Amino acid sequence: MATSQLHTGNGATDTRNGGQTSADESLAGKMNGFHHPATNGHALLRAPLELTGLLDKFQSFDVTPVIGTEFPNVQLTDWLRAPNSDELLRELAITISQRGVAFFRAQDGLNDDLQKELGQRLGELAGKPKTSGLHIHPLINFENEDGAQDRSINIISTNKAKKPAEDITKTYHTRKGGNLLGWHTDISYEPVPSDYTLLRLTELPSSGGGIVSALQDPKTPYQQFLETLTANYAQSRYPQTAKEKNFEIYSQPRGAPENTGAALSTVHPVIRTNPVTGWKTVYAIGNHVKGINGLTETESTHLIDWFTRLIVENHDLQVRNRWQNPNDVDLDAAIWDNRAAYHTATFDFEGLGPRTGHRVVGLGEKPYLDPNSMSKREYLAQRHG
């Protein structure tokens, strides 16, 4: 299995992605004009989206051959207001899904409202259900720096967290071994989890404070067994902390009608298909995965640990990103696809200053496995003959 890892911080970012591509090929050059084949000639449940090459006129480069694309001169606010905005953002969504993560430098005027608009439109233009909006975090504070409440903006801060979120944030940023224990995909404990996450940091430590992500690319013959499995996903820490602090979980619809209640648990397949690309990947990775159904506890633990090792040990499939702009100027932004990418905060900035990020988490579709989908590795192998 190939993996993909994303790390976005004022130090480093590691992102992993399955499959191999040529370093001097643009993504559009690789994918444009090639219709996605289905396995054994059977049609996919949903036709994948194809790149048109619309973004080729903008300067960009692949950060590594297999993961990450950077647009060093693009202003996302320009794309949001362009006459052909829908076409530009649709192309961007496909690019992010195929490359795992995209980076943008020195964003001028990308405020909370525009960040929310971008997060929602990326998902809509990529075909997400009409009932899926932006996620409302069940616990994190809703107040921004001005004291106003915004339930669709997650403010992730080392020194400004409110109520029970304060303890959780401090635990994240001080625990030993946190980079290994913190692996997850955003809100996989929800029945309708995330499609795209948008992150911009408004306060940066002098160094460190990144995020690491990874993507799994299953290969035969073991994948046939994995495709029969489902797993339990849950966020048990939030209800426990809320109970200890006498704070109620936000149990109303959290961006989608399916995401209700205080249980914060669900069942998803171990292998899922990304409808944007048609590629299947391992989904049961990270601290939200509590067990694989139908296996003994020992078997389940062994399999989950194996998935994690594939992420941690495959450094050849990582990308390392450095936030390039300091505080009080236009800051960088990163957008990744949670349907395949996994990440963890990098706890390497103690004593180097505060870290505050504004995060928008879009909601996609209920995870599913299309039996006729193929992995990215298989797709590229067939593409190149």
N, C-alpha and C positions, 0 to 999 in steps of 0.2 A: 504494500500500500504506500502511495505517496502522500505526503502531508503538506500543509501550507501554513505558514505562521506569520502573523502580523504583529508588529510592535510599534506603537506610536507614542513617542515621548520626547521630552527635551533631552534626549540622550539617544535612545535607540528605539527602533521598531523592528520586530521580527515578524514576518508573515509568511506562511507556507501555503503552497498551492500544488495540487496534483498535476501531473503531466509535464512534458518537456516541450519547449519551443526555442526557436533560434533567437539569440539575443539581438540580432540586427533586423528582425522582422517586426513590423508594427502589428498590433492586434488585429486591426481591420484587414491588413494584408494577409494575415493567416486565415481569418474567418470569413471575410466578405466574399459573397458569391458561392459559398459552399453550403448546400442545404444539409441540415442535420439528419443523418441516417438513423433509422431505428434498428433495434436488434432483430435479427432473423427476418427482416422485411416487414415486421409488424409496426403499425403506426403508434406513435406516442399518444397518451391521453390528451396532451396539450402540445401543440407545435411550438418548438423553441423560437425565440426571437432572434433575428439575424441582423448583424451590423450592416450599415449602408455605406460606411466610410465618411459620414458627415463630419466626424471630429478630426479627420486627417489633416485638415488645414490649420489646426491648432497645434502648437508645439507640445510634444509629449515624448516620453521615453519609458520603456519598460525598466523598472528599477532592478529587477533580476530577470533572467530568462523565463522563469515560471510563475512569478507572482509580483503584483504591484505595478501600477502605472502612475506616473507623476505628470501633472499639467502645471509647469512652473509659472506660466504667465496668464493663465485663465482666471478671470474673476467670475465666480459663480453667480453673483448678482447680475452680471451682464447676460448670462444664459437664462436666468429667471425672467428677464424682461425683454428678451430678444423677440422679434416678430415670429421666428420659428422656434420658440422656446420649447414647445412640446417635442419637436423632433430632436432637438439637442439633448434634452433631459432623458428622453427614451434611449437615445444612443449611449448616454452616460450610464444609465442603469444597466444596460446590457454589458457594457465594458467592465463595470464593477463586478457584475456577476461572473464574468469570464475570467477576470484577472484577480478577483478576491478583494482588492482594496485599491482606492485611488487617493492620491495626495494632491493638495492644492496649497499654494504658498501665498502669504501676505494678502488675505482676503479683506477687501475694502468694503465695509458696510454690511457684512454678513451678521445681522443681529439675530435675536431669538426668533422673531416673527418670520424672517426670511428663512432661517434654518428649519423651522417647522414646515413652512410651505414647501421647501425643497424636499424634505423627508417624505411628505405625503405624496407629492407629485411623482417622485421617482417610483414609488410603489404602484401608483395608479397607472402610470404610463407603461409599466412593465406587466400590468394585467392582474394586480391583486384584487381580491373581492371588494365590492363596493362597501361592505360593512366593516372593513378594516381601516382604522384610522391610525392615530399616533398613540403609543402606549402611555398609560398613566401608571407610574410606579406605585406599588401598594404601600410603600413605607417612606421613601425618600422625601425630604422636605420639598414643599411646593413654592417656597419663597425664593425670589431672585435677589440680587445684591441690593435692589432698591426697596425690598420688602413686599413687592407685589407678588401675587400668587399666580403660578402658571403650571398647571398639572401635566403639561406635555413636555416641559423642559426639566430634565434631571440635572441638578447642580451637584456635581461630584467634587467635594472639597475636603481638604485635610484640616481646615480650620474654621469652616463656616457651617458645618452640618448641624441640623436642628433635631431635637427630640431624640427618638431611638436611633435615627440614622447616624447620629454622632458616634455612638458606641460602635456601630457596624463599620463606619468609615475608619475610626481609629484602629479597630481590629485589623482591617484590611492592610493598613499602611504601616503597622508595627510588627505583625506576626512574622515569625521565622518560617522559612520555607514557603512563603506566600506565593511565589511565582509558580511553584508546582501545584499547590493546593487550589489556586485561584482560577484554574482553567474553566471556561464555560462559553456557551454561546448565549447571547442576550435573551433573557426571559424564556428559556426553553421549558420552564415550569408552567407556562400558560398554554391552554388548549390551542390558541392562535399565537404563535411566537413571532419573533421579529423577522422582517426581510432586510431592510437597510438601517444601519446606525450611522449617524452623523455626529462627529465629535470635533469641537474646537476648544482649545484651552485659553482661558482668559487670564490665568496666573500660572507662570511656569517657575519651577525651581531652577537654580543655576545649572543643574545637570540632573539627568535621570528622570524618573517618573513616567515611564512609557507604558505601552500596552503591547502584549504579545498575542498573536492569533495563529490559528492553524486550521488546515483543511485536510480531510482524509479522502483518498481515492482508492476504493476497494478493487481488488483484482481476483480473478478466479484462481483456484476452485473454491477457496474458503468463502468468497463472497456469497455463494449460493446458500450456504448455511446462515450467514449473517442476515440475508434478506428475508428469512422466515421469522425473525425475532422482533419483539417489541421491548421497550424498556419503560420503567417508571421514572418520571422526572418530577422533582419537587424542590421548593425553596423552604426548607424547614427553619432556617435561622430567623427569618423575618417574623413569623408568628410567635416564636419563642421570645424574641426581643420585645415585641409589642406587648406580650403578656407581662413580662417583667417590668416594663415601663408604663403599664396601664395606658396603652395607646392602641387604638383600633386599626386593624388592617383596612385599607380602602377596598371595600367589597363590591362596590357598584361596578358597572361595566368599565373595564380598563382599556378602552380604545376599541373593543370589539364585543359584541353581545355574548360571545362564548366565554370571555375572560371575566367571570364574576365569582363572588364568594371569597372566603378567607382561607380556603384549603391550600391554595398555591401548589397544586399537584395535578399531574395528568399522565397520559400514556401516549408515546409516540413510537414510530418505527425506529429500529437501530440504523437502518439505511434509508435515506430519503432521496427524493428526486427534486432538483431545483427546476421549477417550471420555466424559468427564464432561459436556461441553457440546455435543459433536457439531460443534464449530467447527474448521476447518482453519487452519493458520498456518505461516509459514516457520520451519523448525527449523535450517537450516544457517547459523547465525550464531555468530561468536565464535572464540576462539583454539583450540578443539578441532577446528574444521573444517579439514581439511588439503587438500581438493580435491574437486571435483565430478566424478563419473565420467562418461565419455563426451565430455568437453569437452577442448579443448587447455588447456595450463597458463595461457595468456593469457586465454582465455575464462573459465576457472574463477576465476582471480584477480579478473577484472573483476566477475563476478557476486557473489562473496563480498564484495568491497569495496562493491558497490552495496547489498547487504543492510545492511552496517554503517553506511553513510551514512544510510540510512533511519532508523536508530536515533538516530544522533548529531545529525542535522540537524532532526528533527521535535520541537522543544521544546514545541510546543503540545500534545503528547500525553504530557507528563511529569507526574509528581506528586513533590513535594518534601516529605520527612518529616523532622522533627527529633526526636531522642531527647529526651524531656522530663524524665527523672529521672536525678539524678546517681548516683555510686557509693555503695555501702553502704545503698541503699534498694531498694525493689521496682522492678525495671527493666522497661522496655518490651519487647515482643516483636513480631516480624513473621513472617508466614507467606506464602509465595508459591508459585505453581504453575509448576514448571520446564518443563512441557510447552509453554509458550508464552512465559514471561517469561525475559528475559536480564538479566544483571547484571554489574557490575564494582565492585571496591572503589574508593573515592575516596581518593586519596593526597594529602590536603591537611592532615594533622595532625602533620607532623614538628615535634618540639619542644614539642608540646602535651600530652604525656602518653601512657601506654600505651593500647592498644586490645586487649581480649580478648573474644572471643565464643564462646559455646557453640552449636554448630550440630548439628541432627539432619536427616539427609537420607533421606527415605523413598524406596523404590523402587516404580515403577509397572509399566507393561507395556512390551513391546517396541514401539517406535514403528512406526506403520503409517499409511497414507493410505486413508481410506474414500472411494472415488470419488464417493459420493453426499452427502458432507458439504459444508457451505457455510461461508463465512467469517462472522465475527461481524458484519461490515458488511452482508453479504447477509441474515443472519438478522434484524437489527434493521430493515432496509429492508422485509422481508416482514412483520415483526411490526407495523410502523406503517403498512403499506399503501403 
